[in-house]
């Protein structure tokens, strides 16, 4: 039955060819990444140093974790615009808990994660109960969670000090616990997508929800689970974020949703659903971060950076169009 | 699975309920402020405080200061405090001023989100016989001249404040040392003034400004910019940040790069989150422009103007350097 649903969409085949395609995409992204690194290496004095890569490794964990959640949401044909606000809300609760309320670290972390899960669950529940587009529902959450963050933090930045340093301090090869953990999450999510039945069901759900449902795939439950998980990942990203900056600011992470979508799209995940890979999203995040850091090191001002980043996103999508055309041709 | 779903749904309902309860008594929302004032029929003058970005700690402090002042002088005036959602929501702020004109406020004390765009609507307010006082972000003098408008500015000299911080920093450096400036949103008056103040101090002391980049007032972006700069130009001895959030970001980047001991950071605003860092010496200095008093100065000035009917000159409010010493640490 499930295979039926998959066969309904020959262009979104999930067999060996698909995985091979994803692999080819990865190779392409790695090439782009290497070219970028070489470009900045030539253009600046100190880009090709361990310090640059430590810096990037220090900055990416929260972005990677968010991108993993976003990839899953996009694969099922949804979108989650609330990730940045949920991050800010979880961060605000962590900050206020640790400072004003005097909670212990495990309690503060637990509550903060729980709030993220709840935000995700609300997103998922509203989407499935009223069968609403996730764009609108998560847009609502974007506003609501941001408002919650301001209320809880009383619009103040909370300085949390060194309590979370364990996450952000390098443990091996200059890499932090946050970084290793974010890779572990990405690997886990990729394994789930590629090698478990429910993982494959997500692709079917994104490709054609109706036929997936008729094939006996528990579409509603899966949707709910994906949005809830995305909320959890936003809260996890909040922990990494606050550990990195030793502070929580309710204004934080505005526009994170768009940055995550950009990274995921650069990684070749389709906004229409049914197609995507977590590994490639991680590469997308790395490309954006290398680009950002390189431009900072060149000394490019913010307007230039935004121009370049915007151009890269559009270029990635245009390349994606050709890639899909080529895919279709090669399948005939 | 089904039990899990039910459990999660229950949790959601619980959250909604709890957050709903938390929301209702919020006293600072613009809507509440408006309804409480529109019903007033007393002869006390009504002063409208129009701010930007109530999400910003700075304006929150400003609003709280104004409310405390009004409570202490409840028999002298009524206060309507409103603000926009974020700092760049110019359009919304124009609407807020129009509302205040319609409500026939006696005075409008405004922290303009844009130093040019808001001039037009403030002219309409003056034409309607409303006293207008400019606080926080100074109106563009050309835009005022073009409409032959005179609006007094009551507020701190940001350039002077930044210069104070820069001069204090210079005492810890040697002439010729390379330094970098982390700017706010470059189109805003305060960001420009603070940058100029930092530059004044650094040039006077013979320091070399090797980079000046914006981090849009944001903590995370400042962290990224500083991390990249310290890698590319490891010789930098100090970062002059145009606000404290960016100073926090700079400190986190320097800590990650293990350079906190030999690189100085200065900030601006004296927010509560930097107090510990100032005491520990991780942030060398910041500048307090007394946010809680800024609106109060403007309101007092507006009340004077209502009484006297004259259009007085600009008035400068104090800015103070804050360091570990002024905080009283040994």
Interface residues (C-beta under 8 A of the other chain):
Chain A: X44 X45 X46 X47 X49 X51 X52 X54 X55 X58 X59 X115 X117 X118 X121 X122 X125 X146 X148 X150 X151 X154 X155 X156 X157 X158 X159 X161 X168 X218 X221 X224 X228 X241 X244 X245 X246 X247 X249 X250 X251 X252 X253 X292 X293 X296 X297 X299 X301 X302
Chain B: X1 X5 X8 X9 X11 X12 X15 X16 X19 X22 X23 X26 X54 X55 X56 X57 X60 X186 X211 X213 X214 X216 X218 X219 X220 X223 X224 X225 X227 X228 X229 X231 X232 X233 X234 X244 X245 X248 X249 X251 X252 X253 X255 X256 X257 X271 X272 X273 X274 X275 X276 X277
